[in-house]
């Protein structure tokens, strides 16, 4: 047995910390091997170092999970128990594709705030709706566009050593297995000749091409979508792409006045699969583990007929010929981030206009507004990559209006979603009053908002500061 500097026993997969040596970039790593006298620790950049147990301090044991039987390390013969909950915090490093070693950009991040991006492998557990399953086979089909632009072939099961990557454009392409849009690939003549040719036909000169995308048709459609986005987006929706990933986009939406999402920011990542536009884009919501709407799951799933993730018929569903990315983002803002999210719940739409619906819609809006405020706090602390200045500028401009709305709810009792664009009460604000419970919860959030807005330089009135 080996023990760290505090006398705690060390196990494989423990996250340990040690004193940083001269010239070293990192002071923590993962235990991968326990020797007779030394311990092998792998650092975040992949290098391995040899350390004495007395030089290490165990800081995390996150391989533990609910349901595991455990006993105290210091009293192994004591009472055993079963883990019922695990609180894990993560340190994130920036991987910018340079040759420099990764650097830490955030600490103490909750797992609910991040989205794993690793590839599916055999044995993975996956969810489809309410069904739980396990991956038993992974088949990768790659459409290859050749350099002359006149031919495209589809290589099935490309992961079975049929293709090899010869040029990589982004960090992920350089450091992870698999094929990505824009990768330069090559294959044996026999493989390419036997593949299905979507456009053109095989030639002896077809040795290398651009893989991972849907070929020329895919590229033309994506370019067309970008032109539409440049001219047709509403003023409250912003979309940015990634230079080295044509298949990825990130959208930011500003919550409209008259809704519990007023002045909030909501981020979505869109992925255009190789089968696009035959299949709709895949959309992931930045939830921070919060449930902002019945159609926006804490897992990040977006339930919308247009995305084929929710029931629908006719024009509600995705159409390869007529549907577009603009339609997707506008639909999310118009159909999901609504004034009355209560009626987005399954089978609740029938309650609209009834006494039961009117009784339930207000507390639902109140809870949604609280989630909106908590989302603001998360965004200010850790804005999505590429939107750092956007988030800061937005809340510098609108922070005072957010606090003014909180003041109207706390002191005037205005119902959530009845204020105008400047967060001032309207005639409908007099119809009802918000609940006492909502006011108590709001009073706990406001000081944190004031502190967060002040840190980024947003104006806060003296009256609001005293709330």
KAFEN-V141638 format. One record per pair of residues at least 24 apart in sequence whose ideal C-beta (glycine too) atoms are under 7 Angstrom apart, sorted by the first residue. I is the first residue (numbers start at 1). J is the second residue. D is the distance in Angstrom with one decimal. If there is no record, write none. Layout:
I;J;D
I;J;D
//
This chain:
2;34;6.1
2;39;6.6
2;53;4.2
3;53;6.0
4;53;6.1
4;56;4.7
4;57;5.2
4;58;5.1
5;54;5.6
5;55;7.0
5;56;6.6
5;57;5.2
6;57;6.0
8;58;5.1
8;73;6.0
9;73;4.5
10;39;6.6
10;53;6.0
10;56;6.6
10;58;6.1
13;63;4.6
14;58;5.0
14;61;5.6
15;59;5.4
15;60;3.8
15;62;7.0
16;41;6.1
16;56;4.3
16;57;6.4
16;58;5.6
16;59;6.5
17;57;4.9
17;59;4.9
18;51;5.8
18;55;5.1
18;56;5.3
19;55;6.8
25;101;4.7
28;59;6.7
44;93;5.4
44;102;5.6
45;101;4.6
45;102;5.7
62;88;4.7
90;114;6.7
95;171;5.2
96;171;6.9
97;170;6.1
97;171;3.7
106;382;5.8
110;289;6.5
112;288;6.6
112;289;2.8
112;298;6.9
113;288;5.0
113;289;6.4
113;378;6.8
113;382;6.9
115;284;6.3
115;300;6.0
119;178;5.4
140;179;6.6
142;179;5.1
142;185;6.9
142;211;4.6
142;212;5.9
143;198;6.7
143;213;6.2
143;214;5.3
143;215;4.6
143;274;5.8
144;185;6.1
144;209;4.2
144;210;6.9
144;211;4.6
145;209;5.6
145;210;4.7
145;213;6.9
145;215;4.7
145;216;5.9
146;206;5.1
146;209;4.1
147;208;6.9
147;209;6.4
149;216;6.6
150;200;5.0
151;197;6.7
151;199;5.8
151;200;3.1
151;201;6.7
151;206;6.5
152;198;4.6
152;199;4.3
152;200;6.8
152;215;3.3
152;216;5.8
153;192;6.1
153;195;4.4
153;196;6.5
153;197;4.8
153;198;6.6
154;195;6.0
154;196;4.8
154;198;5.7
155;187;6.6
155;191;6.6
155;195;4.9
162;187;5.8
162;191;4.8
163;187;4.7
163;211;6.5
166;208;6.1
169;244;4.7
170;244;3.9
170;245;6.3
179;211;5.4
179;212;4.3
180;212;4.8
181;212;4.3
181;213;4.0
181;245;6.7
181;246;5.7
181;247;4.7
182;210;6.4
182;212;6.5
182;244;6.7
182;246;6.7
183;211;5.2
183;212;5.0
184;208;6.2
184;210;6.2
185;209;6.3
185;211;3.9
213;247;6.9
213;274;6.0
214;274;4.7
214;275;6.8
214;276;6.5
218;274;6.7
218;276;6.5
221;276;6.9
221;277;5.5
222;246;5.6
222;272;6.2
225;324;6.2
225;325;4.9
228;324;5.9
228;326;5.4
229;325;6.2
229;326;6.1
232;326;5.0
233;326;6.6
234;330;6.7
237;329;5.3
237;333;6.3
238;390;6.8
239;329;6.9
240;386;5.4
247;271;5.9
247;272;4.5
250;384;6.4
250;386;6.1
251;329;5.1
252;387;5.8
252;390;6.5
253;332;6.9
253;333;5.0
253;337;6.7
255;337;5.9
255;372;6.6
256;337;7.0
257;419;6.7
257;420;6.0
257;421;4.3
258;339;5.5
258;417;5.7
259;337;6.3
259;338;6.3
259;339;4.6
259;417;5.4
260;341;6.8
260;365;4.5
260;368;4.1
260;369;4.1
260;372;6.1
260;416;5.1
260;417;5.3
261;337;4.7
261;372;5.5
262;405;6.5
262;419;6.9
263;398;4.7
263;401;5.8
263;402;5.1
264;372;4.2
264;375;6.0
264;376;6.1
265;379;5.6
265;391;6.3
265;394;6.1
266;337;6.6
267;384;5.1
268;302;7.0
268;332;6.7
270;325;6.7
277;320;4.4
278;320;5.1
280;306;6.6
280;307;5.0
280;308;5.6
280;318;3.9
280;323;6.9
281;325;6.5
281;328;6.2
283;307;5.8
283;328;6.9
286;384;6.2
288;375;6.1
288;378;4.3
290;371;5.0
290;374;6.0
290;375;6.1
291;371;6.7
292;368;6.6
292;371;4.9
292;372;6.9
292;375;6.6
293;336;5.5
293;337;6.9
293;341;5.0
293;344;6.2
294;341;6.5
294;344;4.3
294;345;4.6
295;336;4.7
295;344;5.5
296;336;6.5
302;332;6.7
304;331;6.3
304;332;6.6
304;336;7.0
306;331;5.3
339;417;5.5
340;365;6.9
341;368;5.4
362;415;5.9
362;432;6.5
363;435;6.2
365;416;4.3
365;417;5.4
366;416;5.2
366;434;6.1
366;435;6.3
366;438;4.0
369;416;4.7
370;441;5.7
370;442;6.9
370;445;6.7
373;445;5.1
373;449;6.4
377;448;6.1
377;449;7.0
377;452;5.7
380;452;4.8
380;456;6.3
392;456;5.3
395;453;6.2
395;456;6.2
395;458;5.6
396;456;6.0
396;457;5.7
396;458;4.6
399;453;3.8
399;458;3.3
399;459;7.0
399;460;6.8
400;458;6.6
400;459;4.9
400;460;6.2
400;461;6.6
402;449;6.7
403;449;6.4
403;450;6.7
403;460;5.8
403;464;4.2
404;464;7.0
406;442;6.0
406;446;5.2
407;463;7.0
407;464;5.7
407;467;6.4
409;434;5.5
409;442;6.0
410;439;5.6
410;442;5.9
410;443;6.4
410;467;6.4
//
